[in-house]
Amino acid sequence: MKPKATKPGPATKRVLIVDDHPMTRDGLVHLIDREADLEVAWQAETASQALDVVAKHQPGLVLVDITLPDKSGIDLIKDIHALRPGVPILIISMHDESLYAERALRAGAHGYISKQEGGTRLLVAIRQVLSGQIYVSEKTSARIIQTFSGRTRAHASPSIAQLSDREFEVFQLIGQGLSTQDLADRIHISPKTVETHRVNIKTKLGLATASELIAYAARWTQSESGGAGAA
């Protein structure tokens, strides 16, 4: 174990962890605090708590889970980026990188890593993000390069990837069984706006009815939960 300074020095990066699972946070603290130049200074279970920290302090790095109880991780990234544009943000999640990584980068994150990668790889990702680089898996990096080079046909067929960030969030909540009113309350928009998003989602996914949308969203959410465990 590397020696840890009793007080943070100028080179020590103070880290904020945002994750609603205590065991995950404890594991990250154990891993990060072993590094001589890193220190977990704050922990948050919700996006609201995280924003309170960011408003009052200047973290050297923010580690964010995609799934939070009060707001999507994507929206939290946007909020942090608006408050502290220079703060590096690394997403740590069990969710499918192919669906979330590009959204996270567009929102202002500097990297995306799966919780399945393990501690050694996570430290590599942290170092890369702190050095000013972007961190994603090789597979995602290749796909992004292909997209920007025009070698892949964007939206060749109906796909969840076509949904905007807000539409994607609405789609996820539909899959969780939320009613229009509950969904509107959850993400602080009007029921009428929810219905507009529903119509747009159906169009983009090639679905004809509300029942088809609910069934499709429920199947997708169930498959994600099965693959993501307790993310």
ZAVO-403709 format. One line per 3 residues: their letters; for each residue x, y, z of N, C-alpha, C, CB. Coordinates in steps of 0.02 Angstrom, whole numbers, plus 32768, in hexadecimal, padded with zeros to 4 digits. Each point is the difference from the previous one (the first is absolute). Glycine has a CB too. Layout:
BEGIN
a = X,Y,Z,X,Y,Z,X,Y,Z,X,Y,Z | ...
% end
This chain:
BEGIN
mkp = 802A,7FC4,8000,7FD6,803C,8000,802C,803E,8000,7FA4,7FC2,803D | 804B,806D,7F97,8028,803D,7FFC,7FF1,802C,803D,8000,7FFA,7F82 | 8034,802A,8097,7FF3,802D,8039,7FD2,8038,7FEC,8070,7FE5,802F
kat = 7F66,802E,8000,7FCF,8035,7FF4,8012,803D,8029,7FA7,7FAB,7FE8 | 805C,808F,7FF8,800F,803D,8025,7FC9,800E,8031,8040,802E,7F9E | 7FD3,7FEC,809D,7FCE,800E,8033,7FD4,803B,7FEC,804D,7FD3,8057
kpg = 7FCF,805B,7F81,7FDA,8038,7FE6,800A,8005,7FB5,800B,803E,806E | 7FC0,7FD2,7F6D,8007,8005,7FB8,8033,8036,7FEC,7F89,7FD9,7FF3 | 80A3,8016,7FE0,802F,8031,7FE5,7FE5,801E,7FC0,805F,7FC3,8034
pat = 7FC6,806B,7FAE,7FE9,8020,7FC3,7FF2,7FCF,7FC7,8041,8064,8022 | 7FE4,7F64,7FDC,7FF9,7FD0,7FC9,7FC9,7FCD,800D,8078,8010,7FE7 | 7F6C,7FEF,8055,7FCD,7FCF,8011,7FBD,8012,7FE0,803C,7FE7,806C
krv = 7FA7,7FEA,7F70,7FBF,800B,7FE1,7FC9,7FE8,8030,8031,7FF3,7F8C | 7FA2,803A,8085,7FC9,7FEF,802E,7FC5,7FE9,7FD6,8028,8055,8056 | 7FBE,7F70,7FBB,7FCF,7FDE,7FD7,7FBB,8001,8020,805B,7FB6,7FD4
liv = 7F72,8055,8003,7FBA,7FF9,8014,7FE4,7FC1,7FE1,7FF2,807E,800B | 7FF2,7F55,801D,7FE0,7FC3,7FE8,7FB5,8009,8004,8062,7FB8,8025 | 7F7B,803C,7FA3,7FB7,8006,7FFE,7FE4,7FBB,7FED,8006,807C,7FE1
ddh = 7FDF,7F61,8051,7FE4,7FBD,7FF5,7FD2,7FF1,803A,8067,7FD9,7FC0 | 7F5E,800B,8031,7FD0,7FF4,8036,8009,7FBD,8024,7FB1,8048,7FC1 | 8083,7F93,802E,800C,7FC0,8021,803B,8007,8030,7FD3,7FC1,7F9B
pmt = 8022,8039,80A6,8035,8009,8032,803B,7FD1,7FF5,7FAA,8025,8050 | 8049,7F9C,7F9D,8036,7FD0,7FF7,802D,8014,7FC5,7FB8,7FA5,802F | 8029,8076,7F9D,8028,8018,7FC7,802C,803A,8015,7FA6,7FDA,7FB0
rdg = 803C,8055,8074,8028,803A,8017,8039,7FE9,802D,7F9A,8049,7FF9 | 8059,7F88,8035,8034,7FE8,802C,8039,7FE1,7FD9,7FAA,7FED,8059 | 8045,7FED,7F73,8034,7FE1,7FD7,802A,8033,7FDB,7FB7,7F9D,7FF4
lvh = 8028,8097,7FF3,8025,8034,7FDD,802D,8027,802F,7FA2,8009,7FAE | 8044,8006,808E,8029,8022,8032,803E,7FD8,8010,7F99,8036,8030 | 805E,7F89,7FDB,8039,7FD4,8011,8033,8001,7FC8,7FB4,7FB7,8044
lid = 8036,8046,7F7E,802E,8000,7FC7,8024,8042,7FF8,7FB5,7FAC,7FC8 | 8025,808A,8038,801B,8042,7FF0,802D,801B,8038,7F9C,8016,7FBB | 8050,7FE0,8083,8027,801C,8038,8043,7FDD,800A,7F95,801F,8036
rea = 8076,7FAA,7FA8,8041,7FDF,8002,8033,8026,7FD5,7FC8,7F92,8014 | 8020,8097,7FBE,802D,8026,7FD4,8018,803F,8023,7FC4,7FD2,7F9B | 807D,803A,8061,801E,8038,8025,7FE7,8044,7FE9,8064,7FBA,8011
dle = 7F88,804B,7FB0,7FEC,8041,7FE5,7FB5,8007,7FF6,806E,8005,7FC8 | 7F6B,7FCC,8053,7FB8,8003,7FFB,7FE0,7FFB,8045,8006,7FCD,7F8D | 7FC2,8055,807C,7FDD,7FFD,8040,7FB5,8008,7FF4,8065,802F,803D
vaw = 7F74,7FA3,7FDD,7FB7,8008,7FFD,7FEC,8031,8036,7FF0,7F89,7FD3 | 7FFC,80B3,8017,7FEF,8035,802F,7FB5,8004,800D,8064,803E,7FDA | 7F74,7FAB,7FF6,7FB7,8006,8006,7FDF,7FC2,7FE3,8008,807D,7FFB
qae = 7FBE,7F72,8022,7FD6,7FCB,7FE5,7FB8,8019,7FFC,804B,7FA6,8030 | 7F91,8046,7F9C,7FBB,8015,7FF7,7FD7,7FC5,7FE8,8023,8076,7FE6 | 7FA0,7F84,8035,7FD3,7FCA,7FEB,7FD1,8017,7FC9,8006,7FD1,8073
tas = 7FF0,8070,7F85,7FD1,801B,7FD0,8020,8037,7FD7,7FA1,7FE3,804D | 803E,802D,7F7C,8018,8038,7FD6,7FFC,8042,8027,7FDA,7FC3,7F98 | 7FF1,8045,808F,7FF8,803D,8027,803A,800B,8031,7F84,7FF4,7FF5
qal = 808F,7FD7,802E,8038,8004,802E,8041,8010,7FDB,7FC7,7FAF,804D | 8041,8033,7F79,803C,800B,7FD8,8006,8049,7FEA,7FFB,7F8A,7FD9 | 7FCC,8092,8011,8000,8045,7FEA,800F,8031,8039,7FAE,7FE1,7FA6
dvv = 803B,800E,8097,8010,8029,803A,804C,8002,800B,7F91,7FE1,8034 | 808E,7FE5,7FC5,8049,7FFD,8009,8023,8029,7FCA,7FF6,7F8E,8035 | 7FF5,8068,7F8D,8021,8022,7FC8,7FF7,804C,8004,7FEE,7F9A,7FB9
akh = 7FD8,807B,805F,7FF3,8048,8007,802D,8020,8035,7F8A,7FEC,7FDD | 8088,7FED,8057,8026,801C,8037,804C,7FF4,7FFA,7F9C,7FEE,8047 | 8076,7FDF,7F93,8046,7FEC,7FFC,8015,7FF6,7FB7,7FF7,7FC9,8071
qpg = 8049,802B,7F85,801B,7FF3,7FBD,8021,7FBB,8001,8012,807D,7FE9 | 7FC8,7F4E,800A,801E,7FBD,7FFF,8035,7FFB,7FC9,7F96,7FCF,802D | 809C,8008,7FE0,8032,7FF3,7FCD,7FE8,7FCD,7FCE,8059,801C,8051
lvl = 7F75,7FBC,7FC4,7FE4,7FCC,7FD5,7FBC,7FEC,801D,8073,7FD6,7FDD | 7F5C,801E,7FF6,7FBF,7FE7,8016,7FF4,7FBC,7FDF,7FD3,8077,800F | 801F,7F57,801A,7FED,7FBE,7FE8,7FB5,7FF9,8007,8071,7FCE,8020
vdi = 7F6C,8023,7FA9,7FB7,8002,7FFF,7FE4,7FBE,7FE6,8002,807C,7FF0 | 7FCC,7F69,8032,7FDA,7FC7,7FE6,7FC8,801C,7FD4,801C,7FB8,8066 | 7FD2,8022,7F67,7FCA,8015,7FD2,7FBC,8001,8023,8042,7FD1,7FA0
tlp = 7FB2,7FFC,808A,7FBF,7FF9,8020,8000,801D,8046,7FEB,7F99,7FBC | 7FEE,809D,804D,7FFA,8020,8041,7FB6,8007,8012,806D,803F,7FEE | 7F82,7FC5,8052,7FBA,7FFF,8013,7FD7,803E,7FEE,8024,7FB7,805B
dks = 7FFE,8082,7F9E,7FD9,803E,7FF6,800A,8020,7FBB,8009,8011,8079 | 8028,7FD9,7F61,800D,801E,7FBF,802F,7FD1,7FD9,7FF1,8076,802E | 800A,7F8B,7F90,802C,7FD6,7FD9,8048,801A,8005,7FA2,7FE4,7FB2
gid = 808D,7FEE,8049,8046,8013,8002,8012,802F,7FC6,801A,7F95,8038 | 7FC4,8062,7F8F,800D,802B,7FC6,7FEE,8049,8011,7FEA,7F9F,7FB1 | 7FDC,806B,806E,7FEC,8044,8013,802F,801C,8035,7F8A,7FE4,7FE6
lik = 808E,7FF2,8048,802E,8017,8033,8042,8018,7FE0,7FCC,7FB1,8053 | 804B,802A,7F7B,803D,8014,7FDD,7FF8,8046,7FE3,801A,7F88,7FE4 | 7FAD,8084,7FFB,7FF3,8042,7FE3,8000,8036,8035,7FBD,7FCA,7FA5
dih = 8024,8027,8095,7FFD,8031,8036,8045,800F,801C,7F8C,7FD8,801B | 809C,7FF4,7FF0,8044,800A,8019,8029,8027,7FCE,7FF9,7F95,8042 | 8001,8059,7F7F,8026,8022,7FCC,7FED,804A,7FFC,8007,7F95,7FC0
alr = 7FBA,807A,804D,7FEA,8047,8000,801C,8026,803C,7F97,7FDE,7FC4 | 806C,8000,8076,801A,8020,803C,804C,8006,8001,7F9D,7FD4,803C | 8083,7FF5,7FB0,804A,7FFD,8002,8019,7FE2,7FBE,7FFF,7FF4,807F
pgv = 8005,8034,7F4C,8011,7FE5,7FBE,8043,7FDB,7FFE,7FBF,805D,7FD0 | 806F,7FB5,805B,8042,7FE1,7FFD,8008,7FC0,8028,802A,8070,7FEE | 7FA3,7F7C,8039,8007,7FC6,802B,7FFB,7FBF,7FD7,7FCF,8042,8060
pil = 8063,7F92,7FA3,7FFC,7FC0,7FDD,7FCA,7FD4,801D,807A,8008,7FE5 | 7F5F,7FD7,7FF0,7FCA,7FD4,8015,800A,7FBC,7FE0,7FB1,8062,800E | 8051,7F6A,801A,8006,7FBC,7FE7,7FC3,7FD8,8015,807E,8006,8006
iis = 7F60,7FDC,7FC9,7FC5,7FD6,800E,8017,7FB9,8010,7FB8,8047,7FB4 | 802D,7F9E,8083,800C,7FBA,8012,7FBC,7FDF,8005,806C,801B,803F | 7F86,7FB5,7F95,7FBD,7FE4,7FFE,8001,7FB7,7FE9,7FD3,8071,7FE8
mhd = 7FF7,7F6C,8029,7FF7,7FBB,7FE8,7FD8,7FFF,7FBF,8004,7FD6,8076 | 7FE3,8064,7F74,7FD5,8001,7FC6,8028,7FFB,7FBF,7FAE,8044,8041 | 802E,7FAC,7F89,801D,7FF5,7FBE,8025,803E,7FE7,7FA4,7FAD,7FE8
esl = 809C,804C,8011,8029,8039,7FE9,7FEC,8019,7FBB,805E,7FD3,8044 | 7F8B,7FFF,7F91,7FEE,8013,7FBC,7FC5,8030,7FFF,802B,7F93,7FD8 | 7FAB,806B,805C,7FC6,802D,8003,800E,8040,8026,7FB8,7F9C,7FF9
yae = 8074,8060,8039,8008,8038,802E,8040,8029,7FF6,7FBF,7FBE,804F | 8077,8024,7F98,8040,8022,7FFF,7FFE,8040,7FD5,8038,7F92,8010 | 7FAE,8069,7FB3,7FFE,803B,7FD5,7FD3,8036,801D,8016,7FB6,7F9D
ral = 7FB2,8036,8081,7FD4,8031,8021,8025,8024,8038,7F9B,7FBA,7FE3 | 808A,801F,8044,8025,801D,8038,8035,8031,7FE8,7FEB,7F98,8043 | 8038,8056,7F88,8034,802D,7FE5,7FE2,803F,7FE4,8047,7F9D,7FE6
rag = 7F81,805D,7FF7,7FDE,803B,7FE5,7FE9,802E,8039,7FDB,7FBE,7F9C | 8012,8024,809C,7FE7,8028,8039,8038,8025,8024,7FA4,7FAE,800D | 809A,803C,7FE8,8038,8022,8021,802E,7FD3,8028,7FB8,8061,8004
ahg = 803B,7F5D,7FFD,802C,7FD2,8023,8042,7FF8,7FDA,7F9C,7FC3,802F | 8096,8026,7FF4,8042,7FF7,7FE2,8012,7FB6,7FF8,8023,806D,8032 | 7FB1,7F67,7FE5,800E,7FB9,7FF8,7FC7,7FD5,8019,8078,8019,800C
yis = 7F8A,7FA7,7FE0,7FCC,7FD1,8013,8022,7FBC,8009,7FA5,8040,7FC1 | 8050,7FA1,8079,801C,7FBE,800D,7FCC,7FD4,8023,8074,8032,8007 | 7F8C,7F8F,7FE7,7FD2,7FD1,8020,801B,7FEB,8044,7FDC,7FD7,7F8F
kqe = 7FF6,801F,80A0,8013,7FE8,8043,801F,7FBB,7FFC,7FA5,8044,8032 | 804E,7F98,7F99,801B,7FBD,7FF8,804A,8000,7FEF,7F90,7FDB,7FDB | 808C,805F,8014,8046,8003,7FEC,8030,7FF4,8039,7FDE,804F,7FA7
ggt = 800E,7FBF,8096,802C,7FF4,8038,802B,803C,8013,8002,7F8A,7FDF | 801E,8071,805C,8023,8039,801C,803C,8018,7FD8,7FDB,7FD6,806C | 804D,7FFC,7F7A,803C,8014,7FDB,7FEE,8029,7FC3,803A,7F9A,8027
rll = 7F93,804F,7FB4,7FEC,8024,7FC4,7FE0,8043,8012,7FEE,7F92,7FC5 | 7FEE,806F,8073,7FE1,803F,8016,8035,8035,800E,7FA0,7FBF,8030 | 8096,802D,7FF0,8036,8030,800E,8020,8019,7FBF,8015,7FC6,806E
vai = 7FF0,800E,7F61,8019,8015,7FBE,7FD2,8036,7FE3,8034,7F8E,7FEC | 7F8A,8065,8019,7FCF,8030,7FE6,8004,8042,8025,7FB5,7FA1,7FE0 | 8052,805D,8062,8006,803D,8029,803D,8028,7FEB,7FC6,7FC6,8060
rqv = 8073,8017,7F99,803E,8023,7FED,7FF8,8020,7FBA,8044,7FAF,8046 | 7F9C,802D,7F8D,7FF9,801A,7FBC,7FD4,803E,7FFE,800F,7F8B,7FD3 | 7FBA,8072,8052,7FD2,8039,8003,8022,803C,8022,7F9E,7FB1,8004
lsg = 8088,8042,8032,8022,8036,8023,8038,8020,7FD6,7FE6,7FC7,806B | 8032,8013,7F64,8035,801B,7FD4,7FE3,8029,7FC7,8048,7F9F,801D | 7F74,8067,7FE2,7FE0,8028,7FCC,7FE9,7FD9,7FC4,8045,805B,8026
qiy = 7FBF,7F62,7FDD,7FEC,7FD6,7FC8,7FBA,7FE4,800C,8078,7FE3,7FEA | 7F6B,8001,7FE1,7FC0,7FDE,8004,800C,7FB5,8009,7FC8,8058,7FB8 | 8011,7F89,8075,8006,7FB8,800A,7FBF,7FDD,7FEE,8056,8013,805A
vse = 7FAD,7FBF,7F76,7FCA,7FD1,7FF2,8021,7FBE,7FEC,7FAE,805D,7FDC | 802B,7F6E,801F,801B,7FC1,7FEA,8017,8004,7FB8,7FB6,7FC4,8051 | 8075,800D,7F9A,8018,8000,7FBB,7FC6,7FF7,7FCF,806D,7FD0,8027
kts = 7F62,8007,7FEC,7FC7,7FF4,7FD4,7FD8,8040,7FF5,7FFB,7F89,8029 | 7FF8,809B,800D,7FDA,803E,7FFA,8028,8035,7FDB,7FC4,7FE5,8069 | 807D,801E,7FA3,802A,8030,7FDD,7FFF,7FF4,7FB5,8049,8007,8065
ari = 7FBA,7FBA,7F87,7FFF,7FEF,7FB9,7FBD,8014,7FE1,804F,7FA1,8014 | 7F7A,8053,8011,7FBE,8011,7FE5,7FF8,804C,7FF8,7FD0,7F98,8036 | 804A,808E,7FFA,7FFB,8049,7FFB,8028,8019,7FC4,7FF2,8008,807D
iqt = 8049,7FDC,7F7A,8029,8015,7FC7,7FDE,7FEF,7FBE,8067,7FEE,8045 | 7F7B,7FD7,7FB7,7FDC,7FED,7FC3,7FC5,802E,7FF3,8023,7F8A,8013 | 7FBA,8088,8022,7FC6,802C,7FF7,8015,8044,7FE4,7FC6,7FC5,805E
fsg = 806F,8057,7FC0,8016,8043,7FEB,8021,7FFF,7FBC,800E,801E,8077 | 800E,7FA8,7F76,8020,7FFC,7FBF,7FCF,7FF0,7FC8,8068,7FDB,803A | 7F58,8018,7FDA,7FCD,7FF2,7FCE,7FFF,7FB9,7FE7,8009,8074,7FE0
rtr = 801A,7F5F,8042,8004,7FBB,7FEA,7FC5,7FD6,8018,807A,800B,8000 | 7F5E,8011,802D,7FC4,7FDD,8015,7FC4,802A,7FEE,803C,7FC7,805F | 7F8F,8018,7F8E,7FC3,8024,7FEE,7FD8,800E,803F,7FFE,7FCA,7F8D
aha = 7FFE,8075,8085,7FDA,8011,803D,7FB6,7FF3,7FF6,8056,8057,801D | 7F8B,7F8A,8014,7FB8,7FF6,8001,7FE8,7FD8,7FC3,7FF4,806A,8041 | 8030,7F62,7FAD,7FEB,7FD7,7FC7,7FBF,7FDC,800F,8077,7FF2,7FE0
sps = 7F7A,8001,805E,7FC2,7FDF,8013,7FEA,801C,8043,801E,7F97,7FC0 | 7FA1,8060,8053,7FE9,801A,8040,802C,7FE7,803A,7F8B,8005,7FD2 | 808C,8029,8058,802D,7FED,8035,7FF9,8030,803B,804F,7FD0,7FAC
iaq = 7FBB,8015,8090,7FFD,8029,803C,8036,8036,7FFE,7FD4,7F9F,8041 | 8062,8054,7F9C,8036,8032,7FFB,7FE9,8040,7FDE,8051,7FA2,7FFC | 7F78,805B,7FDE,7FE7,803C,7FDF,7FDD,8030,8030,7FF3,7FBB,7F99
lsd = 7FF9,802D,80A0,7FDB,802A,802F,802D,8036,801D,7FB4,7F9F,801B | 802F,809C,7FEF,8024,8034,8023,8009,7FEB,8049,7FD2,805A,7FB2 | 8058,7FCA,8073,800B,7FEF,8046,7FBF,8001,8028,8074,802F,7FF7
ref = 7F62,8004,7FFE,7FC1,8004,8024,7FD0,7FC9,7FEB,800F,807B,800A | 7FEE,7F77,7FB5,7FD5,7FCA,7FE8,8017,7FBD,801C,7FE8,8040,7F97 | 8059,7FB7,806D,801B,7FC2,801B,7FEE,7FF8,804A,805E,8006,7FAE
evf = 7FA4,8031,8077,7FED,7FFF,8046,7FB6,7FEF,8008,8059,8054,801A | 7F7C,7FCB,7FBC,7FB9,7FF1,8002,7FF4,7FB6,7FEE,7FE5,8078,7FE1 | 803E,7F70,7FED,7FFA,7FBA,7FEC,8010,7FD1,803A,801E,8020,7F8A
qli = 8019,7FEE,8099,8013,7FD7,803A,7FCA,8000,8036,8078,8019,7FE7 | 7F6C,8021,8027,7FCE,8005,8035,7FBE,7FE0,7FEB,8036,806A,8027 | 7FBA,7F99,7F99,7FC6,7FDB,7FE7,800B,7FB5,800D,7FE9,8058,7FA7
gqg = 8053,7F91,804C,8010,7FBA,800B,7FFD,7FEB,8049,8047,8006,7F9D | 7FC1,802B,808F,7FFA,7FF2,8048,7FB8,8001,8019,8071,8031,800F | 7F60,7FDF,7FC3,7FBA,7FFE,8011,7FE3,8041,801A,8012,7F8B,8017
lst = 8011,80AC,7FE2,7FE6,8040,801A,7FC8,8019,7FD3,8070,801B,8031 | 7F5C,8000,7FEF,7FCA,8020,7FDB,8018,8043,7FE4,7FAA,7FC6,8048 | 802D,8057,7F8C,8012,8041,7FE4,800A,8034,8036,7FC0,7FE4,7F99
qdl = 8013,801F,8098,8006,8032,8036,803D,7FF3,802B,7F84,800D,8000 | 8086,7FB3,8013,803A,7FEF,8029,8041,8010,7FDC,7FBD,7FA6,8038 | 8044,804C,7F87,803B,800D,7FD8,800D,804C,7FFD,7FEB,7F97,7FBC
adr = 7FE0,808F,8039,8007,8049,7FFE,801B,801B,8042,7FA1,8005,7FAD | 8045,7FE1,808A,8017,8016,8042,8049,7FEE,800B,7F8B,7FF4,802D | 8088,7FD1,7FBC,8044,7FE6,800B,8034,802C,7FDE,7FD2,7F8D,8009
ihi = 8021,8088,7FB9,8033,8025,7FDC,7FEE,804B,7FF7,801E,7F95,7FC4 | 7FAE,8080,8060,7FEE,8047,8005,7FEE,801F,7FBC,804B,8008,8063 | 7F89,7FD5,7F79,7FE4,801C,7FC3,7FB5,7FF6,8002,806A,7FE8,7FBE
spk = 7F71,8037,8014,7FB7,7FFB,8000,7FEA,7FBE,7FE1,7FF7,807D,7FFA | 7FCE,7F6A,801A,7FE5,7FC4,7FDF,7FFA,8007,7FB4,7FC1,7FE8,8069 | 802E,8055,7F81,7FFB,800B,7FB8,8043,7FF6,7FDD,7FA3,8052,8015
tve = 8093,7FC4,800C,8043,7FF5,7FE4,8012,7FB6,7FFF,8022,8072,8028 | 7FC9,7F6A,800C,800B,7FB8,8001,7FDF,7FDF,7FC4,8006,8002,807E | 7FBC,8012,7F74,7FDC,7FE3,7FC8,8022,8010,7FBE,7F96,8009,8041
thr = 8085,8033,7FB9,8025,8012,7FC4,803D,7FD3,7FF7,7FD9,8078,800B | 804A,7F7C,802C,803A,7FD3,7FFD,7FEA,7FBA,7FED,803B,8045,8057 | 7F8D,7FA4,7FC4,7FE6,7FBD,7FEE,7FF5,7FFA,7FB5,7FCA,7FF8,8071
vni = 8017,803A,7F72,7FF3,8000,7FB8,8041,7FFD,7FD9,7F96,8041,8013 | 809A,7FE7,8000,8040,8001,7FDD,8025,7FBE,8007,8007,807B,8014 | 7FF5,7F67,8028,8021,7FC0,800B,7FE1,7FCA,7FD5,801B,8022,8076
ktk = 7FA3,7FDC,7F88,7FDE,7FCF,7FD5,8015,8007,7FB7,7F9F,8000,804F | 8065,803E,7F9A,8013,800C,7FBA,8047,7FE7,7FF3,7FB4,8064,7FFD | 807A,7FAE,802F,8046,7FED,7FF5,800B,7FB5,8005,8021,806E,802E
lgl = 7FB7,7F70,7FFB,8008,7FB8,8009,7FD3,7FD7,7FD2,8020,8016,8076 | 7FB8,800C,7F62,7FD4,7FDD,7FD1,7FC8,7FDA,8022,8060,7FF6,7FB6 | 7F86,8026,8081,7FCA,7FE1,8026,7FBF,8024,7FF2,8051,7FDC,805A
ata = 7F79,7FFD,7FA0,7FC0,801E,7FEB,7FD4,8018,8039,8005,7FB6,7F9F | 7FFD,8028,809A,7FD2,800F,8036,8024,800A,8043,7FA8,7FBF,7FC4 | 8034,805E,806B,801B,8009,8043,800E,7FBD,8021,7FC2,806C,800B
sel = 8013,7F63,7FE8,800A,7FBD,801D,8041,7FE1,7FE7,7F84,7FF2,8009 | 808A,8016,7FB7,803E,7FE6,7FE5,803D,8021,8020,7FC5,7FE8,7F93 | 8035,8059,8078,8037,8025,8020,800B,7FE7,8047,7FE7,8064,7FB9
iay = 7FE3,7F94,806D,8007,7FE9,8045,801F,7FBB,8003,7F9C,8045,8020 | 804D,7F8E,7FB4,801A,7FBC,8000,804A,7FFF,7FEC,7F8D,7FD5,7FE3 | 8084,8052,7FEA,8045,8003,7FE9,802D,801C,8036,7FD8,800F,7F8A
aar = 8013,8028,8095,8028,801F,8035,8008,7FD2,803C,7FD7,8070,7FDA | 7FF3,7F6C,8037,8003,7FD2,8039,8031,7FC7,7FF3,7F89,801C,801D | 8075,7FC8,7FA6,802F,7FCA,7FEE,8048,8019,8002,7FA8,7FCB,7FB8
wtq = 8062,8071,802E,8044,801C,7FFF,8019,800D,8047,7FE9,8034,7F90 | 7FED,7FE8,809A,8013,800F,8045,800F,7FC0,8026,7FBA,8067,7FFE | 801F,7F65,7FF6,800B,7FC0,8021,8043,7FE2,7FEA,7F83,7FED,8007
ses = 808D,8017,7FB9,803F,7FE5,7FE8,803B,8027,801C,7FC7,7FDA,7F98 | 8031,8068,806E,8035,802A,801D,800B,7FEF,804A,7FE4,805B,7FAF | 7FE6,7F9B,8075,8005,7FF0,8048,8022,7FBC,800A,7F98,8043,8016
gga = 8059,7F8F,7FBD,801F,7FBE,8004,804A,8002,7FF4,7F96,7FCF,7FDA | 807F,805F,7FF9,8048,8004,7FF1,8025,802E,802D,7FE4,7FE8,7F8D | 7FF7,8047,8093,8024,8032,8027,8004,7FF0,8049,7FDB,8052,7FAE
gaa = 8000,7F7D,8069,8002,7FF0,8047,7FE8,803A,802A,805E,7FB3,7FEC | 7FC9,805F,8044,7FEB,8035,802E,801E,8043,7FEE,7FF5,7FAC,8059 | 8013,8061,7F67,801E,8040,7FEC,7FD4,803A,8012,8039,7FC6,7FA3
% end
